[in-house]
Structure formats: structure tokens, C-alpha cells
Amino acid sequence: MHLTEATARSAMLAAQGLLTAPSTPASKEGLLGRLRKMGYLQIDTIQAVRRSQYLVLWSRFGDYEPAWLDELHASGCLFEYYAHALCYLPIEDYPIFRGLILHDEHTGNGWGEWAQENQDIIRHVRSVIKEKGPVCSADFDSATISTGWGDVKQEKLALTRMFYTGELMVTHRTGFRRYYDLRERVLPDWEDVQALDRTSAYQALILKAVRALGVARQDWIAPYFYLRKTGLTELLDELAAEGQIERVLVEAWDLPAYIHPDHLDMVQSAGHGELIPTHTTLLSPFDPLVSDRERALAVFGFDYRMESYTPAKDRQYGYFCLPILHQGELVGRLDPKAHRREKRMEIKNIILEPGTPIDDALADALKDTLAEFSQWHGMTTCEVISTDPPELGEALS
């Protein structure tokens, strides 16, 4: 199958749930279904507006109740582990990640050397959890040690280590504070014989990545779940030979790409011009559509870098700059700040990509998007401070 770049882009937007605006009201079940299709939902701490995990879902559903995500986690539909960084993952994928913990030497080995030297602390934390049930690091009060990333309680390191190895799972969060319990209490029916072997786990994640991307160029598959690239080509060849994925060629791409059988009809519809991107929204820096910066550049011509950890004097675009998706293109970025006490959304700057036409369609869609974004955050006003080019500010006013 030979595809155009436009076909691949439309298929990717459709697979990611970003082709068109939502046509029905959001629901908790809809959120879970979308997360399953994306494969993961990255968790992050930055809260210039709402945290990334909530913002990614807003981009796809518009107005929804953020508590639904926490409820899905607490009810056992989701679990936390490292996939593309720390993520919410569908609970049915637990055998994949438990298999990697058990059978892949690169998984679950965080703080291993520290753990070997501090088994007494791990035993203490384990006994407290057995006696009290779910705990968080704030439940412990001890001296801290320096890790190179700041001073941390030793019990917090023990919790982290036990989470890495799968001995503990996160039962819920209060605010952004994680509560840990023993795996056998969170998943009482689990037996490790249910875990996938390493090869099967890798194949499962490859299939999930291909499905999530719609059209997945070979070099984009491993980064989706941060898989190692060693042996990837051979696994792709095996999966293609078995008919579990289909190899395609995309114009101007120097590497083969793959599609999942579930998306054959969708990709063909895109090739016939039947998938028209109409959605305008803002994306989190950790949105799966743009989290692979090289992929965003290749597919959308959008050179995106997050500047939250860049010194303020060196920032070009802003602290928490959000890409602007408009009708299938990434047309710019904006830097928002929610002033919660004042109920005011401040848009410090909107910067369009060079050559982006400022027409009525863009101005009207962006005005609507900013209004919906502000209202979902509980803000009563939205103030745009600066735009580049200045004519955009005039169009928005």
C-alpha cells in the first residue's frame, strides 16, 4: 500500500482522537475507551493550568469532569507504571508490564543499588504497609538523604523502589500524593504465571504503538513506549509475516511504515479524502501526538521544545507552551497561566508558525477554543497579553 503524507497525517489524527471535535457529551466510559486506544496517559506534575493527564483528555473530549480520571484509577480500571515516563495504563495491560518487570533486566531496576544497601528500611516500610494498608511518603517521618535531585526521605526511596519492582502499586491519589499498597491486596487474583514473557510483551507493545499511531513509521514505534530498538526490525518482520501488522510506503518517508489491521478501513478512507480534519484545540506538551518531537517535526513540520526547565531568560516561547492544533495542522503555540483566585486565564503569548494565514476560520476557532479552555478551568475571564504576529490579536479582539 502506498500512502501520501496527507493520508498518513489524517489517519494519525483519527487514531489519536484529534481529527474532529467531539460529537457527543463526554463520559467516564468514553475517557477509558480513549485511554485504551492511546495506550498510555502520561502523568506530570506541572500545573500552570491543569496537569497534563487531564489536559490530554480535554483536547479530545472538551468539557468533562476531571474527577472521572481519578475515579477510574481508584476503581481499578487503570494502574500506574512506567511506559512513556510514569503513566496511567489500562488494567488489562498489566500482564504486559508485569512480564517486563519479571523478564527484562532493564525494567524495574531503579534504585537497585540503594535497595541492596538499605534492606532494613524496605523491611520497615513493608511491615508498616502490611499493618496499616495504603500509605504515602508523608506518613513517614525520618531523616532525608541527598539523591542529586534534592533531599528525599529514605522511606520514599523505599516506596519508589518497591513500586519499580512491582511489589507495591498505587491505589489512588489525593491531590498529587500517591498512596501505595501491596500488589496482592490491589490485585488479589493475580498470579505471575499470567505475565507475558519478554518477547510477547515487546510484541504486544509494538502492536499497541502501531495501532495508537494510525500510520507508524518504523523509527517512531520504539519511542512510543520507550522500548529499546535492539531487535525491533526483526520483530516487525515477524509481525508483518504473521499478518498482525501491514507494511506500507509513504511518499517522502525514507523508512517503511506500518498499520494495524484494525485501521485498514480508516487508512483507506483517509486515502480517499474522506477523513477531513476539522478540530481546533490545544495540546499538552506530553500529548502522544507531540511527545515524540522528531515525529511532530516530520509529520507536521512543527519544531517543538518544552521550556519549563529552561531558565526564564532563555525561553523563546514560554514556561508551559501548548501547541495549537487547527484543522490537521500545528499552527502555533501559546503560553497560558491560570490565576485561580482571580478566576482569570492569562494567555501570555500566542505565536503562530511563519506563514500561517490569519483568516476568519482560524480566528473564530481560536476564540471558541480559548473560551472553552478557560471555562473548563473555572475561569470567568480570558486575557490575551501578546500575539505574534500582532494582527492575530486584532482578529481575536
Secondary structure, 3 states (H helix, E strand, C coil): CEECHHHHHHHHHHHCCCCCCCCCCCCHHHHHHHHHHHCCEECCCCCCCCCHHHHHHHHHHCCCCCHHHHHHHHCCCEEEEECCCEEEEEHHHHHHHHHHHHHCCCCCCCCHHHHHHCHHHHHHHHHHHHHHCCECHHHCCCCEEECCCCEEEHHHHHHHHHHHCCCEEEEEEECCEEEEEEHHHHCCCCCHHHCCCHHHHHHHHHHHHHHHHCCEEHHHHHHHCCCCCCCHHHHHHHHHHCCCCEEEEECCCCCCEEECHHHHHHHHHHHCCCCCCCCEEECCCCCCCCCCHHHHHHHHCCCCCCCCCCCHHHCCCCCCCEEEEECCEEEEEEEEEEECCCCEEEEEEEEECCCCCCCHHHHHHHHHHHHHHHHHCCCCEEEECCEECHHHHHHHC
